[in-house]
């Protein structure tokens, strides 16, 4: 398959899964999301309260995702043009991979996001630590010291990982607020025209909502539509479908997750249940 065909397959799968599941991947499957949750639990173990961004700042962080997507898509096309179009927009660039990149004048820039992705060094270092990857091999796939320009681990993505870790300790699910893959998934599930055909949605019953604000307080990414909107589909781009708001909502059926129009998980009157048990 050509580079264009590969891109069509990848984007086609991303769009299809986004329409079917929305950001369910972010809330339940993403391994870096698990890392963010572990940082949250670590902070809780030390009984330290999390910090929160202002609504304005949190909104800007959400918008930043799409700037990141645009920048890295443009860079990927420019530096990966040999693999995509069969011609080099910048002479000396080569297709991706540890062998191909060593020959190019721009080194590993033809995989630009891998240079800054915090997930890559985390996975590599964990795999080296448990013995599933050879650390000597990892450090040799380079045209210089691996911590400067390595294929697997670079000084840039290590610095990004450290920064994200510190911010993840302070703010719940920090990286999820700026994650470009999460933004891409949200783009094809929470914005028109995709929102109309998306199968997985967070729904609110206005008549049963008492505006207690619990849903807004427990949301890891500080999404607010499930609180501020009157009712109906309240899925938004910041919502990871982690279902924390549905779980903690004290009003029966006020919040629910629907798949293809059918209820799959509803809020329950857990306050009343606790009173009954006591």
VOBA-1610 file (N, C-alpha, C; in pm, whole numbers, padded with zeros to 5 digits, always signed):
BEGIN
Unk+00084-00119+00000Unk+00000+00000+00000Unk+00087+00125+00000Unk+00037+00229-00062Unk+00109+00355-00066Unk+00089+00431+00065Unk+00168+00538+00083Unk+00153+00619+00203Unk+00015+00679+00214Unk-00041+00722+00101Unk-00175+00781+00100Unk-00278+00678+00147Unk-00263+00555+00098Unk-00357+00448+00136Unk-00345+00416+00285Unk-00222+00415+00335Unk-00203+00390+00478Unk-00269+00497+00563Unk-00252+00623+00521Unk-00315+00734+00594Unk-00467+00721+00590Unk-00520+00682+00474Unk-00665+00667+00461Unk-00717+00558+00553Unk-00642+00449+00564Unk-00683+00339+00652Unk-00681+00383+00798Unk-00571+00449+00838Unk-00557+00491+00977Unk-00665+00593+01015Unk-00680+00696+00932Unk-00780+00798+00963Unk-00922+00741+00953Unk-00943+00649+00861Unk-01073+00585+00850Unk-01109+00509+00976Unk-01010+00437+01032Unk-01033+00361+01156Unk-01057+00455+01273Unk-00978+00564+01279Unk-00995+00661+01388Unk-01135+00722+01383Unk-01179+00761+01264Unk-01311+00822+01248Unk-01420+00722+01285Unk-01407+00598+01236Unk-01508+00496+01263Unk-01520+00466+01412Unk-01406+00449+01479Unk-01409+00419+01622Unk-01457+00539+01704Unk-01427+00659+01655Unk-01474+00780+01724Unk-01625+00790+01717Unk-01681+00761+01600Unk-01826+00766+01583Unk-01893+00660+01669Unk-01831+00542+01679Unk-01892+00431+01754Unk-01877+00450+01905Unk-01755+00482+01951Unk-01728+00484+02095Unk-01695+00622+02151Unk-01677+00722+02066Unk-01639+00854+02115Unk-01504+00848+02185Unk-01492+00917+02296Unk-01365+00918+02371Unk-01361+00810+02479Unk-01434+00703+02457Unk-01434+00590+02551Unk-01292+00535+02568Unk-01213+00538+02459Unk-01074+00493+02466Unk-00998+00573+02573Unk-01018+00703+02573Unk-00945+00790+02666Unk-00980+00759+02811Unk-01106+00731+02837Unk-01152+00711+02974Unk-01124+00573+03030Unk-01110+00472+02941Unk-01104+00335+02991Unk-00987+00250+02940Unk-00927+00285+02827Unk-00829+00195+02766Unk-00690+00255+02756Unk-00679+00383+02730Unk-00550+00448+02706Unk-00450+00420+02817Unk-00333+00363+02787Unk-00233+00334+02890Unk-00177+00459+02956Unk-00167+00569+02882Unk-00116+00692+02944Unk-00222+00752+03035Unk-00347+00728+03004Unk-00455+00769+03094Unk-00443+00695+03226Unk-00405+00566+03219Unk-00380+00488+03341Unk-00267+00551+03421Unk-00162+00595+03353Unk-00050+00660+03420Unk-00097+00788+03490Unk-00181+00864+03423Unk-00236+00985+03485Unk-00317+00951+03610Unk-00395+00843+03603Unk-00476+00802+03718Unk-00387+00755+03834Unk-00278+00688+03802Unk-00185+00644+03906Unk-00124+00764+03977Unk-00095+00870+03902Unk-00042+00992+03963Unk-00147+01054+04056Unk-00273+01050+04013Unk-00381+01102+04096Unk-00392+01023+04226Unk-00383+00890+04216Unk-00391+00806+04335Unk-00271+00828+04427Unk-00154+00855+04366Unk-00035+00883+04446Unk-00054+01011+04527Unk-00111+01113+04463Unk-00137+01237+04534Unk-00237+01215+04647Unk-00339+01133+04621Unk-00438+01104+04723Unk-00377+01030+04841Unk-00280+00943+04810Unk-00214+00867+04917Unk-00143+00959+05015Unk-00097+01074+04965Unk-00032+01173+05050Unk-00132+01278+05100Unk-00261+01254+05071Unk-00369+01340+05117Unk-00351+01485+05073Unk-00312+01499+04950Unk-00295+01632+04891Unk-00409+01657+04793Unk-00477+01768+04807Unk-00587+01802+04718Unk-00534+01842+04581Unk-00610+01808+04477Unk-00569+01845+04342Unk-00596+01993+04317Unk-00525+02046+04221Unk-00548+02185+04179Unk-00647+02186+04063Unk-00708+02299+04040Unk-00802+02313+03928Unk-00768+02438+03848Unk-00786+02427+03716Unk-00768+02542+03629Unk-00895+02627+03630Unk-00880+02754+03599Unk-00998+02836+03577Unk-01068+02787+03451Unk-01195+02819+03438Unk-01270+02775+03320Unk-01206+02828+03193Unk-01158+02951+03196Unk-01095+03012+03079Unk-00967+02939+03040Unk-00884+02908+03139Unk-00759+02838+03112Unk-00786+02696+03062Unk-00882+02628+03124Unk-00914+02492+03084Unk-00967+02488+02941Unk-01045+02588+02904Unk-01096+02598+02767Unk-00981+02617+02668Unk-00885+02701+02705Unk-00770+02725+02617Unk-00684+02599+02603Unk-00673+02522+02710Unk-00599+02396+02702Unk-00666+02301+02603Unk-00799+02300+02607Unk-00873+02217+02512Unk-00851+02261+02368Unk-00844+02391+02347Unk-00820+02444+02213Unk-00678+02416+02167Unk-00585+02410+02263Unk-00446+02384+02232Unk-00427+02249+02163Unk-00514+02154+02194Unk-00505+02021+02131Unk-00507+02032+01979Unk-00593+02118+01929Unk-00611+02127+01784Unk-00497+02203+01717Unk-00433+02290+01792Unk-00312+02354+01741Unk-00200+02251+01731Unk-00189+02166+01835Unk-00089+02059+01834Unk-00112+01964+01718Unk-00239+01926+01696Unk-00272+01837+01585Unk-00230+01898+01452Unk-00267+02023+01431Unk-00237+02091+01304Unk-00087+02101+01282Unk-00013+02142+01384Unk+00133+02158+01371Unk+00200+02026+01336Unk+00166+01920+01407Unk+00234+01793+01384Unk+00187+01722+01257Unk+00064+01746+01215Unk+00020+01692+01087Unk+00098+01758+00973Unk+00114+01889+00981Unk+00189+01961+00878Unk+00334+01916+00875Unk+00397+01906+00993Unk+00536+01862+01001Unk+00552+01718+00952Unk+00455+01633+00986Unk+00462+01493+00943Unk+00455+01481+00791Unk+00369+01561+00731Unk+00357+01559+00584Unk+00485+01610+00519Unk+00541+01717+00575Unk+00662+01776+00518Unk+00780+01679+00527Unk+00803+01626+00647Unk+00921+01543+00668Unk+00899+01396+00631Unk+00773+01355+00618Unk+00745+01218+00577Unk+00695+01209+00434Unk+00720+01311+00355Unk+00666+01318+00219Unk+00716+01204+00130Unk+00838+01153+00158Unk+00889+01042+00077Unk+00801+00919+00092Unk+00761+00891+00216Unk+00677+00775+00243Unk+00534+00797+00194Unk+00488+00923+00198Unk+00349+00951+00161Unk+00332+00969+00011Unk+00416+01054-00049Unk+00400+01090-00189Unk+00504+01028-00281Unk+00609+00969-00221Unk+00716+00913-00303Unk+00817+01016-00347Unk+00810+01135-00291Unk+00906+01240-00324Unk+00937+01321-00198Unk+01055+01381-00193Unk+01098+01453-00074Unk+01073+01603-00091Unk+00990+01656-00004Unk+00967+01801-00006Unk+01092+01874+00045Unk+01164+01810+00135Unk+01293+01863+00182Unk+01400+01760+00147Unk+01495+01791+00062Unk+01598+01695+00022Unk+01672+01638+00142Unk+01692+01505+00140Unk+01766+01440+00247Unk+01680+01369+00348Unk+01550+01396+00347Unk+01461+01325+00439Unk+01434+01186+00384Unk+01410+01092+00474Unk+01389+00952+00436Unk+01268+00897+00510Unk+01217+00781+00466Unk+01104+00721+00536Unk+01139+00691+00681Unk+01035+00676+00766Unk+01057+00652+00909Unk+01119+00518+00938Unk+01163+00501+01062Unk+01227+00378+01105Unk+01368+00404+01150Unk+01421+00322+01243Unk+01554+00348+01297Unk+01666+00344+01195Unk+01653+00261+01090Unk+01758+00255+00990Unk+01746+00369+00890Unk+01621+00395+00847Unk+01600+00500+00750Unk+01633+00638+00804Unk+01598+00661+00928Unk+01617+00795+00982Unk+01764+00829+01001Unk+01849+00729+01020Unk+01990+00757+01043Unk+02056+00820+00921Unk+01997+00797+00803Unk+02058+00846+00680Unk+02014+00986+00642Unk+01904+01034+00699Unk+01850+01163+00659Unk+01917+01279+00726Unk+01916+01395+00661Unk+01981+01513+00718Unk+01900+01569+00835Unk+01773+01532+00842Unk+01691+01582+00952Unk+01672+01476+01060Unk+01749+01368+01052Unk+01743+01263+01154Unk+01603+01212+01175Unk+01555+01220+01300Unk+01425+01162+01333Unk+01310+01261+01324Unk+01332+01373+01260Unk+01226+01473+01249Unk+01113+01423+01159Unk+01141+01319+01075Unk+01032+01269+00992Unk+00929+01190+01073Unk+00951+01176+01203Unk+00849+01127+01295Unk+00837+01230+01408Unk+00794+01349+01377Unk+00804+01463+01471Unk+00733+01443+01603Unk+00614+01383+01603Unk+00543+01370+01729Unk+00614+01273+01823Unk+00682+01173+01767Unk+00755+01077+01850Unk+00867+01144+01928Unk+00913+01259+01880Unk+01019+01332+01949Unk+00970+01397+02078Unk+00840+01421+02088Unk+00786+01490+02205Unk+00684+01407+02282Unk+00638+01297+02224Unk+00535+01215+02288Unk+00584+01160+02422Unk+00514+01189+02533Unk+00558+01139+02664Unk+00533+00990+02684Unk+00442+00934+02603Unk+00411+00792+02617Unk+00525+00704+02569Unk+00596+00749+02467Unk+00701+00668+02408Unk+00814+00637+02507Unk+00877+00737+02570Unk+00983+00705+02666Unk+00931+00628+02787Unk+00807+00658+02830Unk+00751+00586+02944Unk+00743+00437+02915Unk+00687+00402+02798Unk+00674+00262+02760Unk+00811+00195+02746Unk+00904+00264+02677Unk+01037+00207+02654Unk+01111+00184+02785Unk+01109+00281+02874Unk+01180+00269+03001Unk+01118+00161+03090Unk+00985+00150+03088Unk+00919+00044+03165Unk+00955-00092+03108Unk+00954-00105+02975Unk+00987-00232+02911Unk+01133-00270+02938Unk+01222-00172+02938Unk+01363-00199+02971Unk+01376-00242+03116Unk+01297-00179+03203Unk+01305-00209+03346Unk+01259-00351+03377Unk+01159-00401+03303Unk+01109-00536+03329Unk+01177-00640+03242Unk+01272-00597+03158Unk+01353-00690+03080Unk+01297-00732+02946Unk+01187-00668+02902Unk+01130-00707+02772Unk+01196-00634+02656Unk+01279-00532+02686Unk+01360-00465+02585Unk+01503-00456+02635Unk+01597-00463+02542Unk+01738-00455+02576Unk+01780-00308+02580Unk+01819-00261+02697Unk+01855-00120+02711Unk+01976-00085+02625Unk+02070-00177+02611Unk+02188-00151+02528Unk+02148-00127+02383Unk+02051-00205+02336Unk+02002-00188+02199Unk+01935-00052+02182Unk+01852-00018+02282Unk+01781+00110+02277Unk+01879+00226+02268Unk+01987+00220+02345Unk+02083+00330+02349Unk+02173+00334+02226Unk+02178+00223+02148Unk+02265+00218+02031Unk+02197+00267+01904Unk+02066+00262+01898Unk+01994+00304+01777Unk+01993+00457+01773Unk+02104+00514+01737Unk+02121+00657+01743Unk+02243+00702+01666Unk+02244+00829+01633Unk+02363+00886+01568Unk+02443+00966+01671Unk+02409+00950+01797Unk+02477+01020+01906Unk+02425+00965+02036Unk+02455+01024+02148Unk+02403+00975+02277Unk+02250+00967+02272Unk+02195+00854+02318Unk+02050+00831+02300Unk+01967+00938+02369Unk+02018+00994+02476Unk+01938+01093+02548Unk+01930+01226+02474Unk+02013+01239+02371Unk+02009+01361+02290Unk+01929+01339+02163Unk+01959+01231+02092Unk+01895+01213+01961Unk+01856+01069+01934Unk+01826+00991+02039Unk+01793+00851+02019Unk+01663+00831+01944Unk+01649+00715+01883Unk+01524+00684+01811Unk+01411+00655+01909Unk+01443+00585+02017Unk+01340+00546+02112Unk+01319+00649+02224Unk+01429+00698+02279Unk+01422+00793+02390Unk+01510+00913+02358Unk+01453+01031+02369Unk+01529+01152+02341Unk+01521+01247+02460Unk+01611+01342+02463Unk+01608+01441+02571Unk+01478+01520+02568Unk+01423+01538+02447Unk+01300+01616+02434Unk+01182+01543+02497Unk+01161+01415+02455Unk+01043+01348+02511Unk+01060+01309+02657Unk+01185+01297+02703Unk+01207+01276+02845Unk+01168+01402+02924Unk+01207+01518+02871Unk+01172+01644+02936Unk+01021+01664+02938Unk+00955+01628+02827Unk+00809+01638+02819Unk+00744+01544+02920Unk+00796+01419+02929Unk+00742+01322+03024Unk+00754+01372+03167Unk+00868+01427+03202Unk+00889+01479+03338Unk+00793+01595+03366Unk+00779+01684+03268Unk+00690+01799+03285Unk+00544+01755+03302Unk+00502+01661+03216Unk+00365+01610+03222Unk+00342+01537+03354Unk+00442+01466+03403Unk+00430+01394+03530Unk+00408+01491+03645Unk+00486+01598+03648Unk+00472+01697+03755Unk+00333+01762+03748Unk+00290+01800+03628Unk+00159+01862+03612Unk+00047+01762+03641Unk+00072+01633+03605Unk-00027+01529+03631Unk-00046+01504+03780Unk+00059+01528+03859Unk+00047+01516+04005Unk-00037+01629+04061Unk-00028+01745+03999Unk-00100+01863+04050Unk-00244+01870+03999Unk-00264+01837+03870Unk-00396+01848+03807Unk-00441+01711+03756Unk-00564+01677+03783Unk-00617+01549+03737Unk-00613+01540+03585Unk-00563+01428+03538Unk-00563+01398+03394Unk-00513+01516+03310Unk-00401+01575+03350Unk-00354+01694+03279Unk-00332+01668+03131Unk-00259+01561+03096Unk-00226+01540+02955Unk-00350+01515+02872Unk-00453+01456+02932Unk-00577+01429+02859Unk-00643+01557+02811Unk-00611+01667+02875Unk-00669+01796+02837Unk-00605+01852+02711Unk-00481+01810+02682Unk-00411+01862+02564Unk-00373+01752+02466Unk-00410+01628+02495Unk-00370+01513+02412Unk-00424+01527+02270Unk-00339+01525+02168Unk-00387+01541+02031Unk-00473+01424+01983Unk-00442+01302+02030Unk-00525+01188+01990Unk-00664+01200+02051Unk-00670+01245+02176Unk-00801+01269+02238Unk-00876+01378+02165Unk-00803+01481+02123Unk-00866+01589+02047Unk-00918+01541+01914Unk-00840+01453+01849Unk-00882+01399+01720Unk-01007+01313+01735Unk-01009+01233+01841Unk-01127+01150+01868Unk-01249+01237+01897Unk-01227+01343+01974Unk-01338+01434+02005Unk-01388+01505+01879Unk-01295+01537+01790Unk-01330+01607+01666Unk-01430+01527+01585Unk-01415+01394+01586Unk-01501+01308+01505Unk-01615+01246+01584Unk-01641+01299+01704Unk-01752+01243+01781Unk-01835+01349+01853Unk-01779+01467+01877Unk-01853+01568+01954Unk-01876+01698+01878Unk-01830+01705+01753Unk-01852+01823+01671Unk-01935+01785+01549Unk-02010+01882+01497Unk-02091+01858+01378Unk-02000+01833+01259Unk-02042+01745+01164Unk-02168+01669+01160Unk-02162+01536+01233Unk-02042+01501+01287Unk-02023+01369+01347Unk-02105+01351+01474Unk-02131+01459+01547Unk-02204+01447+01672Unk-02344+01390+01651Unk-02403+01420+01536Unk-02538+01372+01508Unk-02543+01221+01489Unk-02432+01164+01438Unk-02433+01020+01409Unk-02353+00939+01511Unk-02291+01007+01610Unk-02215+00937+01713Unk-02307+00843+01791Unk-02259+00724+01820Unk-02342+00623+01885Unk-02336+00630+02038Unk-02221+00670+02092Unk-02205+00673+02237Unk-02217+00817+02287Unk-02315+00841+02374Unk-02342+00978+02418Unk-02374+00983+02566Unk-02340+01097+02626Unk-02378+01125+02764Unk-02507+01207+02759Unk-02609+01159+02827Unk-02741+01221+02820Unk-02785+01271+02958Unk-02853+01385+02958Unk-02899+01445+03083Unk-03051+01466+03079Unk-03115+01428+03189Unk-03259+01452+03203Unk-03276+01579+03287Unk-03318+01688+03222Unk-03327+01818+03288Unk-03423+01816+03406Unk-03532+01742+03395Unk-03633+01741+03500Unk-03583+01673+03628Unk-03488+01582+03614Unk-03439+01508+03730Unk-03313+01569+03790Unk-03250+01661+03716Unk-03128+01726+03765Unk-03164+01831+03870Unk-03094+01830+03983Unk-03120+01926+04091Unk-03012+02034+04098Unk-02919+02035+04002Unk-02811+02134+03997Unk-02725+02131+04125Unk-02700+02011+04176Unk-02617+01999+04296Unk-02470+02027+04266Unk-02430+02010+04139Unk-02293+02041+04099Unk-02192+01932+04121Unk-02235+01816+04171Unk-02141+01706+04197Unk-02075+01660+04067Unk-02150+01652+03960Unk-02096+01605+03831Unk-01979+01692+03786Unk-01994+01821+03804Unk-01889+01914+03762Unk-01765+01902+03851Unk-01787+01878+03979Unk-01674+01871+04072Unk-01592+01743+04055Unk-01656+01634+04017Unk-01583+01507+04008Unk-01521+01483+03871Unk-01551+01564+03772Unk-01499+01541+03637Unk-01347+01562+03635Unk-01269+01462+03591Unk-01123+01473+03591Unk-01069+01581+03499Unk-01142+01613+03392Unk-01093+01713+03297Unk-01171+01845+03306Unk-01250+01858+03410Unk-01328+01981+03434Unk-01424+02014+03320Unk-01485+01910+03263Unk-01593+01933+03166Unk-01712+01991+03241Unk-01791+02072+03173Unk-01900+02143+03242Unk-02036+02129+03174Unk-02041+02080+03053Unk-02168+02077+02980Unk-02274+01994+03051Unk-02234+01885+03118Unk-02332+01800+03186Unk-02399+01875+03302Unk-02337+01985+03347Unk-02395+02068+03452Unk-02467+02189+03395Unk-02404+02255+03299Unk-02454+02383+03249Unk-02567+02368+03147Unk-02561+02267+03062Unk-02666+02251+02961Unk-02796+02205+03024Unk-02906+02244+02963Unk-03037+02212+03019Unk-03067+02063+03018Unk-03037+01995+02909Unk-03067+01853+02900Unk-03037+01799+02762Unk-03065+01672+02744Unk-03036+01607+02616Unk-02892+01561+02609Unk-02836+01561+02489Unk-02698+01519+02468Unk-02603+01624+02525Unk-02527+01586+02628Unk-02435+01680+02691Unk-02289+01635+02672Unk-02266+01550+02575Unk-02130+01507+02544Unk-02052+01624+02487Unk-01932+01647+02535Unk-01848+01754+02482Unk-01707+01702+02458Unk-01624+01785+02395Unk-01491+01742+02356Unk-01401+01709+02474Unk-01426+01770+02590Unk-01344+01742+02708Unk-01388+01616+02780Unk-01507+01567+02750Unk-01561+01449+02816Unk-01492+01323+02765Unk-01435+01243+02856Unk-01367+01119+02820Unk-01457+00998+02837Unk-01582+01021+02869Unk-01676+00911+02895Unk-01622+00817+03002Unk-01556+00874+03103Unk-01507+00793+03214Unk-01622+00752+03306Unk-01736+00821+03292Unk-01861+00792+03363Unk-01856+00827+03512Unk-01755+00902+03551Unk-01746+00941+03691Unk-01865+01027+03732Unk-01909+01114+03644Unk-02024+01200+03674Unk-02152+01118+03690Unk-02166+01016+03606Unk-02284+00930+03614Unk-02281+00849+03743Unk-02163+00800+03776Unk-02147+00721+03898Unk-02179+00800+04024Unk-02137+00928+04026Unk-02151+01008+04147Unk-02279+01090+04152Unk-02351+01100+04043Unk-02476+01175+04043Unk-02575+01111+04141Unk-02630+01188+04238Unk-02718+01131+04340Unk-02865+01120+04298Unk-02895+01157+04175Unk-03034+01154+04130Unk-03054+01041+04028Unk-03147+00956+04055Unk-03173+00840+03970Unk-03208+00880+03828Unk-03132+00830+03732Unk-03153+00850+03588Unk-03137+00994+03542Unk-03077+01079+03625Unk-03054+01217+03582Unk-02947+01223+03474Unk-02846+01140+03489Unk-02741+01126+03389Unk-02735+00981+03343Unk-02711+00962+03217Unk-02702+00826+03165Unk-02614+00824+03040Unk-02555+00711+03015Unk-02478+00692+02892Unk-02563+00607+02798Unk-02574+00654+02675Unk-02653+00582+02577Unk-02564+00532+02463Unk-02593+00413+02416Unk-02526+00359+02298Unk-02632+00322+02197Unk-02625+00386+02081Unk-02723+00365+01974Unk-02865+00388+02026Unk-02880+00489+02113Unk-03013+00526+02162Unk-03061+00447+02282Unk-02984+00346+02327Unk-03026+00262+02438Unk-02942+00293+02563Unk-03007+00296+02678Unk-02937+00322+02803Unk-02845+00205+02838Unk-02720+00236+02872Unk-02626+00131+02912Unk-02575+00152+03054Unk-02582+00275+03105Unk-02538+00302+03242Unk-02607+00427+03291Unk-02681+00414+03400Unk-02760+00526+03453Unk-02715+00564+03593Unk-02734+00692+03626Unk-02707+00735+03763Unk-02813+00674+03854Unk-02777+00658+03980Unk-02871+00599+04075Unk-02880+00687+04200Unk-02984+00667+04275Unk-03006+00748+04395Unk-02924+00688+04510Unk-02791+00703+04501Unk-02705+00637+04600Unk-02714+00703+04738Unk-02751+00832+04744Unk-02769+00896+04874Unk-02886+00833+04950Unk-02995+00809+04878Unk-03113+00747+04939Unk-03082+00604+04980Unk-02999+00535+04895Unk-02963+00397+04926Unk-02882+00390+05055Unk-02789+00487+05075Unk-02708+00491+05195Unk-02794+00518+05318Unk-02893+00607+05303Unk-02983+00638+05415Unk-03061+00513+05455Unk-03105+00437+05354Unk-03183+00316+05380Unk-03099+00212+05453Unk-02972+00198+05409Unk-02882+00101+05471Unk-02851+00138+05614Unk-02839+00270+05640Unk-02807+00313+05775Unk-02930+00307+05867
//
